[in-house]
Amino acid sequence: MRDVLFYRTDTGGDPIGEFLDSLNPKQAAKVTWVLSLIEEMERVPAQYLKKLAGTDDIWEIRAQEGREVYRLLGFFDGPKFIVLVHAFKKKSRKIKEKDIELAENRKRDYLSRKNDE
């Protein structure tokens, strides 16, 4: 169906991989399970994937393990790829503007470097 890609910084950093590494095994397994749903399901339920209103086409992936809620932000690069650019543990109902700005900046960086190839 589609592939989930992890954004890499221009210096080779892997913010999504680092986030996953910071989780305990049970938390990481839950996030990974949700990512597999994103890859395999044609129509992903909104509880796992939804577009964030008022953004530059940024999408939110949600995973929950117990009381902990995790958010991964990304964008679609064509119909087949979703590129994840930022991840965090959500502590409030609303996503902070700085998290959205970081996702949008990384999206622009990814696309500009992709176009330079």
Summary of the structure (lengths in Angstrom):
residues: 117
radius of gyration: 13.6
end to end distance: 25.3
largest distance: 42.7
contacts: 315
relative contact order: 0.19
helix: 38%
strand: 29%
